[in-house]
């Protein structure tokens, strides 16, 4: 019999910070219908996720999964990088470069 991991909560979002060692900050946006006004509302939340190899960079779209508490704030781990994004630091905003 093989041991398998239980079905855990998996969410996807955009990496907003990778400056910490083995940790990324992921911005997850969700929409829901307001109970009274019946209008769709966008809500954002940031999660800290464990990134052992440092695979995710700023701007990447990633999938994270719930796990045991790894530190005071980390409750998620990186599953995979869905799509590579353009890092904000890579864009040249100097006046000589012109408007990107």
LOMI-555622 format. One line per 2 residues: number of its first residue (from 1); their letters; for each residue x, y, z negated of N, C-alpha, C. Coordinates in Angstrom, 3 decimals, always signed. Each point is the difference from the previous one (the first is absolute). Example, Ala and Ser with C-alpha at 12.3 -4.5 7.8 and 13.67 -1.06 7.14 Angstrom:
! residues 2
1 = AS = +13.190 -5.690 -7.800 -0.890 +1.190 +0.000 +0.900 +1.200 +0.000 ~ -0.350 +1.050 +0.720 +0.820 +1.190 -0.060 -0.770 +1.090 -0.730;
***
This chain:
! residues 100
1 = XX = +0.843 -1.181 +0.000 -0.843 +1.181 +0.000 +0.890 +1.248 +0.000 ~ -0.276 +0.929 +0.891 +0.808 +1.214 +0.078 -0.641 +1.104 -0.829;
3 = XX = +0.839 +0.764 -0.656 -0.490 +1.111 -0.810 -0.218 +1.218 +0.904 ~ -1.192 +0.568 -0.037 -0.305 +1.178 +0.815 -0.364 +1.161 -0.905;
5 = XX = +0.218 +1.171 +0.520 -0.314 +1.217 -0.734 -1.507 +0.277 +0.100 ~ -0.597 +0.474 -1.069 -1.426 +0.352 +0.022 -0.228 +1.155 +0.961;
7 = XX = -1.252 +0.138 +0.418 -0.356 +1.128 +0.868 +0.100 +1.278 -0.828 ~ +0.855 +0.911 +0.428 +0.214 +1.231 -0.746 -0.433 +1.197 +0.813;
9 = XX = -0.285 +1.106 -0.677 -0.447 +1.206 +0.669 +1.113 +0.542 +0.892 ~ -0.293 +0.118 +1.286 +0.964 +0.541 +0.952 -0.583 +1.276 +0.597;
11 = XX = +0.798 +1.058 +0.003 -0.435 +1.271 +0.569 +1.101 +0.532 +0.902 ~ -0.379 +0.865 +0.937 +1.017 +0.565 +0.872 -0.046 +1.516 -0.069;
13 = XX = +1.193 +0.593 +0.161 +0.122 +1.440 -0.098 +1.289 +0.472 +0.637 ~ +0.317 +1.275 -0.217 +1.167 +0.633 +0.589 +1.029 +0.308 -1.078;
15 = XX = +1.263 -0.291 +0.288 +1.074 +0.257 -0.953 +0.260 +1.513 -0.043 ~ -0.058 +0.573 -1.211 +0.255 +1.430 -0.159 +1.356 +0.278 -0.642;
17 = XX = +0.588 -1.020 -0.671 +1.297 +0.182 -0.633 +0.728 -1.331 -0.091 ~ +1.320 +0.044 +0.287 +0.839 -1.187 -0.165 +1.286 +0.358 -0.734;
19 = XX = -0.051 +1.058 -0.801 +1.194 +0.523 -0.661 +0.420 -0.801 -1.237 ~ -0.922 -0.772 -0.579 +0.325 -0.794 -1.176 +0.653 -1.321 +0.410;
21 = XX = +0.758 -0.579 -0.895 +0.662 -1.277 +0.277 -1.033 -1.127 -0.038 ~ -0.149 -0.728 +1.104 -0.894 -1.145 +0.133 -1.463 +0.343 -0.240;
23 = XX = -0.375 +1.269 +0.157 -1.380 +0.421 -0.207 -0.415 +0.962 +1.097 ~ -1.226 -0.177 +0.487 -0.569 +0.942 +0.966 -1.315 +0.522 -0.555;
25 = XX = -0.388 +1.188 +0.447 -1.286 +0.568 -0.352 -0.874 -0.078 +1.238 ~ -1.186 -0.590 -0.143 -0.895 -0.227 +1.127 -1.288 +0.777 -0.215;
27 = XX = -0.390 +0.800 +1.000 -1.239 +0.773 -0.044 -1.082 -0.810 +0.705 ~ -1.064 -0.339 -0.737 -1.105 -0.781 +0.546 -1.224 +0.898 +0.055;
29 = XX = -0.637 +0.045 +1.173 -1.187 +0.829 +0.185 -1.199 -0.909 +0.233 ~ -1.097 +0.287 -0.697 -1.217 -0.780 +0.202 -1.179 +0.949 +0.171;
31 = XX = -1.025 -0.459 +0.691 -1.211 +0.792 +0.189 -1.172 -0.748 -0.613 ~ -0.905 +0.754 -0.564 -1.208 -0.585 -0.564 -1.143 +0.990 +0.166;
33 = XX = -1.211 -0.504 -0.077 -1.178 +0.845 +0.157 -0.414 +0.547 -1.361 ~ -0.161 +1.318 -0.088 -0.395 +0.625 -1.255 -1.406 -0.471 -0.365;
35 = XX = -0.208 -0.428 -1.264 -1.298 -0.576 -0.371 -1.181 +0.977 +0.111 ~ +0.233 +1.272 -0.284 -1.098 +0.964 +0.024 -0.133 +0.691 +1.354;
37 = XX = +1.122 +0.484 +0.550 -0.047 +0.818 +1.212 +0.139 -0.799 +1.292 ~ +0.285 -1.298 -0.108 +0.081 -0.899 +1.157 +1.023 +0.436 +1.042;
39 = XX = +0.980 +0.765 -0.437 +1.062 +0.445 +0.896 +1.242 -0.838 -0.278 ~ +0.772 -0.288 +1.038 +1.218 -0.785 -0.184 +1.099 +0.877 -0.592;
41 = XX = +0.631 -0.514 -1.051 +1.031 +0.739 -0.724 +1.307 -0.779 +0.100 ~ +1.109 +0.736 +0.224 +1.319 -0.638 +0.033 +0.658 +0.166 -1.358;
43 = XX = +0.584 -1.078 -0.491 +0.692 +0.039 -1.280 +1.393 -0.579 +0.199 ~ +1.000 +0.621 -0.635 +1.381 -0.465 +0.123 +0.544 -0.382 -1.367;
45 = XX = +0.851 -1.028 +0.005 +0.661 -0.405 -1.235 +1.400 -0.486 +0.339 ~ +0.953 +0.266 -0.899 +1.378 -0.442 +0.209 +0.286 -1.198 -0.893;
47 = XX = +0.712 -0.976 +0.573 +0.405 -1.191 -0.729 +1.517 -0.136 +0.091 ~ +0.611 -0.515 -1.062 +1.426 -0.328 +0.021 +0.104 -1.488 +0.305;
49 = XX = +0.854 -0.350 +0.968 +0.144 -1.395 +0.409 +1.467 -0.404 -0.009 ~ +0.248 -1.268 -0.281 +1.357 -0.538 -0.050 +0.456 -0.371 +1.409;
51 = XX = +1.147 +0.542 +0.416 +0.578 -0.257 +1.326 +1.431 -0.489 -0.219 ~ +0.164 -1.308 -0.115 +1.294 -0.594 -0.356 +1.096 +0.313 +1.013;
53 = XX = -0.290 -0.143 +1.306 +1.026 +0.180 +1.031 +0.141 +1.440 +0.476 ~ -0.900 +0.873 -0.373 +0.038 +1.375 +0.495 -0.422 +0.079 +1.457;
55 = XX = -0.947 -0.841 +0.403 -0.430 -0.081 +1.397 -0.864 +1.172 +0.420 ~ -0.804 +0.538 -0.902 -0.941 +1.068 +0.351 +0.651 +1.376 -0.129;
57 = XX = -0.301 +0.862 +0.954 +0.496 +1.378 +0.002 -1.194 +0.949 +0.030 ~ +0.257 +1.290 -0.223 -1.061 +1.003 -0.013 -0.715 +0.011 +1.352;
59 = XX = -1.326 +0.004 -0.040 -0.802 +0.046 +1.213 -0.452 -1.360 +0.500 ~ +0.558 -1.092 -0.542 -0.382 -1.341 +0.441 -1.380 -0.367 -0.527;
61 = XX = -0.736 -0.777 +0.791 -1.277 -0.560 -0.428 +0.316 -1.379 -0.587 ~ -0.386 -0.244 -1.264 +0.376 -1.235 -0.686 -1.212 -0.675 -0.637;
63 = XX = +0.167 -1.292 -0.294 -0.993 -0.754 -0.752 +0.617 -0.347 -1.345 ~ -0.717 +0.305 -1.084 +0.464 -0.319 -1.343 -1.016 -0.926 -0.664;
65 = XX = +0.497 -0.770 -0.988 -0.834 -1.003 -0.643 +0.151 +0.104 -1.512 ~ -1.090 -0.204 -0.721 +0.019 +0.058 -1.463 +0.874 -1.115 -0.565;
67 = XX = +0.705 +0.300 -1.092 +0.833 -0.997 -0.673 +0.052 +0.334 -1.487 ~ +0.769 -0.759 -0.743 +0.134 +0.262 -1.427 +0.697 +1.349 -0.204;
69 = XX = -0.152 +0.641 -1.152 +0.691 +1.271 -0.232 +1.515 -0.162 +0.068 ~ +0.635 +0.775 +0.870 +1.450 -0.061 +0.165 +0.699 +1.110 -0.781;
71 = XX = -0.709 +1.084 -0.265 +0.520 +1.094 -0.818 -1.205 +0.783 -0.516 ~ +0.241 +1.185 -0.533 -1.097 +0.790 -0.571 -1.050 +0.356 +1.053;
73 = XX = +0.440 +0.288 +1.236 -0.928 +0.413 +1.051 -0.175 -1.015 +1.127 ~ +0.944 -0.915 +0.167 -0.047 -0.923 +1.141 -0.881 -1.207 -0.285;
75 = XX = -1.074 -0.120 +0.800 -0.912 -1.141 -0.090 -0.202 -0.660 +1.362 ~ +0.751 +0.440 +0.999 -0.137 -0.521 +1.362 +1.368 -0.349 +0.558;
77 = XX = +0.004 -0.873 +1.017 +1.240 -0.331 +0.693 -0.239 +0.106 +1.497 ~ +1.051 +0.320 +0.730 -0.073 +0.143 +1.445 -0.139 -1.376 +0.640;
79 = XX = -1.000 -0.157 +0.869 -0.197 -1.257 +0.715 +0.686 +0.084 +1.362 ~ -0.311 +1.066 +0.761 +0.591 +0.164 +1.333 -0.133 +1.436 +0.467;
81 = XX = +0.856 +0.357 +0.943 -0.091 +1.297 +0.663 -0.832 -0.230 +1.249 ~ -1.158 +0.642 +0.076 -0.913 -0.200 +1.124 +0.503 +0.740 +1.233;
83 = XX = +0.383 +1.262 -0.201 +0.460 +0.795 +1.134 +0.980 +1.055 -0.490 ~ +1.066 +0.172 +0.764 +1.014 +1.002 -0.342 -0.521 +1.379 +0.390;
85 = XX = +0.200 +0.969 -0.892 -0.443 +1.362 +0.267 +1.178 +0.922 +0.184 ~ -0.301 +1.231 +0.378 +1.040 +1.007 +0.153 +0.209 +0.658 -1.348;
87 = XX = +1.219 -0.070 -0.501 +0.317 +0.604 -1.294 +0.006 +1.513 +0.132 ~ -0.492 +0.677 -1.013 -0.045 +1.460 +0.009 +1.408 +0.571 +0.031;
89 = XX = +0.952 -0.697 -0.643 +1.374 +0.491 -0.043 +0.674 -0.078 +1.367 ~ -0.500 -0.860 +0.903 +0.614 -0.187 +1.312 -0.372 +1.126 +0.972;
91 = XX = -1.053 +0.736 -0.299 -0.439 +1.072 +0.887 +0.819 +1.251 -0.292 ~ +0.513 +0.619 +1.057 +0.839 +1.177 -0.133 -0.871 +1.254 +0.067;
93 = XX = -0.116 +0.727 -1.111 -0.833 +1.195 -0.071 +0.802 +1.292 +0.143 ~ +1.258 -0.097 +0.404 +0.822 +1.210 +0.114 -0.477 +0.860 +1.165;
95 = XX = +0.189 +1.333 -0.074 -0.461 +0.903 +1.067 +0.665 -0.278 +1.344 ~ +1.255 -0.491 -0.011 +0.698 -0.273 +1.250 -0.636 -1.174 +0.744;
97 = XX = -0.587 -0.921 -0.734 -0.567 -1.198 +0.623 -1.313 +0.289 +0.712 ~ -0.652 +1.088 -0.337 -1.309 +0.308 +0.596 -1.095 -0.728 -0.749;
99 = XX = -1.197 +0.127 +0.504 -1.148 -0.628 -0.644 -0.076 -1.447 +0.462 ~ -0.061 -0.973 -0.943 -0.075 -1.412 +0.409 -1.350 -0.354 +0.578;
***
